[in-house]
Amino acid sequence: MRKQTTAPHSAKDARRKLRQVVTSSTIGAMVEWYDFFLYGVVAGLVFNKLYFPSSDPMVGTLLAYTTFAAGFVARPLGGIIFGHFGDTLGRKKMLVLTLMIMGVATTAIGLIPTYDQIGVWAPILLLVCRVAQGIGLGGEWGGAVLMTFESAPARRRGFFASLPQTGMSLGLVLASGVIAVLSLLLSDEDFLAWGWRIAFLLSAAMVLIGSYMRTHVEESPEFAAAQHSREKAPGLPFMVMLRRYPGVVMACMGARFIDGVFFNVFGVYSLSYLTQTLKLTRDHALLGVLIGAFVMTFFIPLWGAVSDRVGRPIVYGTGALLAGLSAFPAFWLMQHSGGNVWLVWAAIIIPFGIFHAAVFGTMSSMFSEVFDPSVRYTGISFVYQFAGVFAGGLTPIIATWLSAKAGGQPWYLCAYVLAIGIMSAGCTMWIASRASHGGAVGLEPSKT
């Protein structure tokens, strides 16, 4: 009788543990991305006025986006540090620590006095907190992804590894939603004076909830096996990664570019473009990005599941090309909307919510499958975060500069996005060819 009930009980217990891992990773990722995106949402609306005073609004915006980029520059450092300890001490411990770092930094931003109150110390403190955010998020993404990827059934890893990715879109929805609600409830003067700070102070409560959930999940089942293999091949995970996977690292960083560029064009830069160039209201601009991110939340796991059927590179490469091509019709529609907010929203929602979701929903499993478990945390963290410095952190600055060079027109920027999409698709094809020659496991579709 015991033998008849052990297997079902064991399977039920495995499903329960997987649900716990998925829930804690997704909610924790949502909190982390909320903290990180909140800065990007506010940078072009508030920080350029309160922390970087200038007679030229363009200069103030560029300075605000420079501190935004600083968070991306710090992310590779966080990826290397927490990737190392995640591969040596465990995924779970690092996830709790990175969440706390992000929460403290974000709450502190909500308390920093303005430039008029403390002078140059205001942008300096803002920069320090932004760097801390970058370090925390640099270690967060890899751990959250791996906890679900390594705990999921082999044939459904694309789907389950995509679920923590929804934390990104949910975090953006939450960040944009909170700012939108505060904008609706408060006058422009009150929002600029103190209302925006509420969104940053909310992070403290969310971090406590996320940390509690993460302390009550079990470690990744593949971590023990990775430790065992490390005894046979000693060395720092970062150095082992560079020695074993030089081509993979470069190809994955190239594939990653379209994600960072496209997201920051439509999720960050579009806010200042719509409000400053097209004179759309701040509320309408924020709501368009919010709806796009909400739609993305459903398409991310959909594309993840599709990748289990047809293969990661096919979904990722197609998504990269569609995203690159969509920039032209999207900005054309924004420009020729005639003030029709529904057309503006369509120009954001379709490329951002659907095409970008194909890239972001597949990235976690595609990158995880090309690295050995003993260096996987380090590998995917470094690839994602280092490429993000150039692909994401510099994009708002590049977008602002290209737009200015074109006299306010977006076509130089659209050409840049298209070129990045083609490059990323090419790198994805290389990854696929490596898989077809036995260089990577799991990138091809499931046979069952």
N, C-alpha and C positions, 0 to 999 in steps of 0.2 A: 504493500500500500504506500509506503514512503517513497519508493522509486517512482510511482505513478504521479505523485504530487510534487516531487522535487523540481522537475523540469519546468512545469507551468509556473510554479512559484518563483523559480529563478528567472524566467523570462519576464514575469511581471515586475520583479524587483529591478531588473535591468532597465525596463521601460520607465519605471519610476525615477531611477537615478538619472537617466537620460533627460527626462523632463525637468528635473531639478537643475541639471547642468545648463540646459538650453535657456531656462527661465532666468537663472542668475546671470548668465553671460549676456543675455539680451538686455535685461534691465540695467545691469551695470554698464554695458556699452552705451545704452541710451543716455544715462546720466553723464558719462564721460563726454559723449558727443554734444550733448546739450551745453555743457560747460565750454567746450571748445568753439562751437558754432555761435554761441551767444556773443562772443567777442567779435566774430566776423560780421554778424548781423548789426551790431551796434557801432562797429568801427567807422563805417561811412556815414552814420546818422548822428552820432553823439561825440565820439572821441575826437573827431576832426575839429570839433568846435570847442570842447572843454579842455582838452589836453595838448592840443597842437595849434594854438592861435596863430592865425596868419591873415594878412590882408587879401591873399589869394586863396579862394576856396579849393582850387585844384591842388595847391601845395599842402594844405591841411589834410586833404583826403589822402594824398600820397604818403604823408608822414604817418597817418593812422594805419594805413595798409602796410607800412614798413614794420610796425610793431606786430601786426597780424602775421607777417611773414616770419618774424622772429620765432614764433611758436613752431612753425614748420622746420626752421633751422635746428631747433632744440630736439625735435622728435627723433632724428637718427641717434642722438646721444642716449635718449631714453630707450630706444630700441636695442642698442648694443648692451647697455647696462642690464636692463631687465630681461633681454633675450638670453644673456649669459647666465644669469641666476635662474631664469625660468627653465633653462636646459640642464642646470646643475642641481638646483634646490627644489624645483617644482613649479608648475603653472599656477596653482591655486594661491600660494603665498604672494606671488608677484601681483596678481589681480587685485587682491585686497589693498596692497600698498599703493599701487598706481591710482586706484580710486580715491584714496585718502589725499594723495598729493594734488590731484585735480580739484577736489572739493575745497581744500584749504586755499588754493591759489584763486579759484573763482570767487569765493566768498570775500577774499581780501580785495579783489578788484572793485567790488561793490562798496568798499569803505575808503578808497583812495580819494583824497581831496583833489580839487581841480587845479589847473595851472594858476589861476588867479589867486588861489588860497596859499599854495606852497611853492609856486614857481617851478623851476626845472625838476624838482623832486617828483612832481606829478607824473611826467612821462617816464622818468627813470623807474619809479615804483611800478608803473603800468607795464613796462618792459620786463622787469624782474618776474612779475606774476605771470606774464604771458610765456616766458621761458619755462617757468615751472609747469604751466599747463602743457607745454609741448613735451617736456620730459615725461610727465605722467601718461599722456596719451601715446607717446612713443612706445611705452611698454605695455599699454593696455590692449591694443588691437590684436597683436599676435597671440596673447594669452587667451582672450575671449574666443577667438576663432578656433584655436587648437583644442580648447576644452570640449567643444562640441564636435569638431572634426574627428578627434581621436576617440571619442566616446560613441560615435554613431556607427550603425551597420555599414559595412564597406560599400554596398550597392546604393546607399542613400546618403553618402557623405556630402554630395553636392547640395542637396536640399538642407540638411541639418547645419552644415557649415555656413549656409546663407542666412540662417535665422539671426545670429548675432549681428550680421550686416544690417538688418532692419533697425538695429539700435542707432545707426547713423541717421537714417531718414526720420525715425521717431524723435531722435534728439533735435534734429533741425525743425521738425514740426513743433516740438515743445518750445524750442528757443524762439522761433518765429511767432508761434501762437501767444506766448507770454508777452512778447514785445508788442504784438498787434493789439492784444487786450488792453495793455497799459496805454497804448496810443489812443485807443477808442475812449477809455475812461478818463484820461487826463488831458488837459490842455497842452499845447506844444511847450509852453513855458514850464509847467509843472513836470512834464515828462523829461525835459532837458535838465531841469534843476535837480530832481531827486527820483522821479518815477522809474527811470531805467535801472537804478540801483537795486530795486526790489527783485528784478529778474536774477541778478547775480547772488543776492543773499538767499534766494530759494534753494540754491545748490546745497547748502549745508544740510537741510532736512533730507534731500534726496540721496546724498552720499551716505548718511546713516542707514537708510533703508537698504541701499545697494550693498554696503559692506556687510550688513547682517546676513543677507542672502548668500553672499559669496563665502562666508566662513562656514556655511552649513552644507557644502557640497564636497564630494570626494575628489581626490586627485585624478588626473588623466590616467586611464589604464595603460597607456603606452609609455608612460614616463619611467616606470620601473625597468622595462625592457631597454629603454634608451640608456639608462644608467649602467646596466649590465654590459651593453656593447661598448660603452665608453672605457671600461676597464681594459678592453683589447686594443682600442685605438685612442690613447690619451691625447690631450691637447685642448687648448681653449676653443670653445665652440665657434667663435668668430674666425679664428685662424683656420680651423678645420673646414669651415664653410668656404672660405676663399680658396683653399687648396683643392677641394673636391669639386666645387661648383662655380668656377669663374664665368663660364659662358652662360650658365643658367641665371646667375645673379644679374648679369648685364641684360639678358633678354627679358627677364621679369621686370626690371626697372623700366625698360623701354615700353613694355606692355602696360605698365602702371600709369604712364604719362597721361593717357586720354582720360583716365578717371580723375586725376587731380586737376587737370586743365578744365575739363568740361564741368565738373562740379562747381569750381570756383567762378567760372564765367556765369553760369546760370543761377547758382545758389548764393553768391556773394556780390560779384561785380554788377549783376543785373539790377540790384537794388539801387545803387547809386546812379546807374545809367537811366533807369526808368524815372527816378525822382528828379535828377538834375538835368538830364538831356531832354527827355520826353515830357517832363513836368507832370508825371503821374503822381497821385497822392501817395504818401508813405504807406498808408493803410492798404491801398490796393496792391502796391508792389509787394509788400510783405505777405499778403494773402495769396497772391499768385505763387510765390515760392513755397508757401505752406501747403497749398493744395498739391503742387507738384511732388513735394516730399511725401505727402500722404499717399498719393497714388503709387509712388515708388515702393512704399512699404509692402504693398501687395505683389508687385511685380518682381521684387528681389527673390523671394522664395519660389515664385513661379519659374523664373529663369534658372534658379539653382536646381529645381527638380528636372527641368528640361535638360540641363547639362548631364544629369545622371543617365539620360536616355541617349543623347546624341554626341556627348563628349564636351569637355570644358572649352577647348580651343575654338570649336565651331561657334558656340554661343558667344564667347568673349570677343573673338575676332569680328564677327558680324555686328555685335553691339558697338565695337570701336568704330567701324566704318560708318554705321548709321548715325552715331553720335556726331562724328566729324562732319558728315554731309548735312546734318540737320541745322547747323549753326546759321547757314545762309537763309533758308526759308524762315527760320524762327525770328531772326533780327529784322528781316524784311517785313514780316507780319507785324512785329512791334512798331516799326516805323510808319507803316501804312494802316495802322489800326484806326486812325481818325479819332482817337480817344475812347474807342470801344474797349472796355476793360475785358470783355469776354475773349476778344481776339488776342489781347496781350497774354491773358492767362493760358489760352491754347498754345501760344508760342513758347511758353515755359513748360507747361504740364507734359506735353507729348514727348519732347526730347529729354527732359529732365526725369520725368516719372517712368518712362518706358524704355527708351534707348539706353540711358545711363544705368538703369537697373540691370540690364543684361550684362554690363561690364562688372558692376559692383557686386552683383549677386553671385557671380561665378569666380571672382578673383580669389576669394578665400580658399576654396577647395583646389583651384588650379595651382596656386602658389604652394599650398601645403603639400601637394602630392609630388613635387619635384625635389623635395629635401628629405634627407634621412631624419627619423625622429630625434636622433641625438643632437642635431643642430637645427631642427625645424623652427623652434621659437626664435632663435637668432636669425635664421635665414629669412623667414617671411617678414619679421619685424624690420630688419635692415633694408630689404628690398622695398617694402611699402613706405617706410619713413624717409629713407635717403632720397628716393625718387620724388617723394612728396615735397621736399625742399624746393625743387625746381618746377615740378609739375603743379603743385598747389600753392605754395607760399608766395611765389613770385607772380602768379597769374593775375591777381587784381592790379598789381603795379604795371605789368606788361599790357594788360587790357586797357588801363587808363592811358598809358603812353601811346599805344596804337590808335586808340580812339582820337586822342589829341592830334596825332600826326595826320589823321585822315579828316581833320576838321570836324570832329564830332560824329563822323560816319563810322559804322561798325565793321566795314568790309575787310579791312586789314586784320581785324581780330578774327573774323570768320575764316579767313584764309589760314590764319595761324592754327585755329582749332582743327580745320580739315587736315592740315599737314601732320598734326599730332595724331589724329585718328588713323591716318594711313601708316605712320611709323609704328604705332602700337599694334595695329593689325599684322604688320610684317613681323614684328617680334613674336607675336602669338603663333604665327605660322611656323617660325623656327622652333618654338617650344613643342608644337604639334609634331613636327618632323622628328624631333628628338624622341618623342614618345613612340612614334611608329617604328623607330629603330631600337626600341628597348631601353631607352635612356631615362624614362620616367614611368612610374606606375600609376594606374588609375585615371589617366587623362582620356583614355578612350572610353566609349560608352559601355555600359554594363551589358553583359551578354544574357542577363536574365531579367 
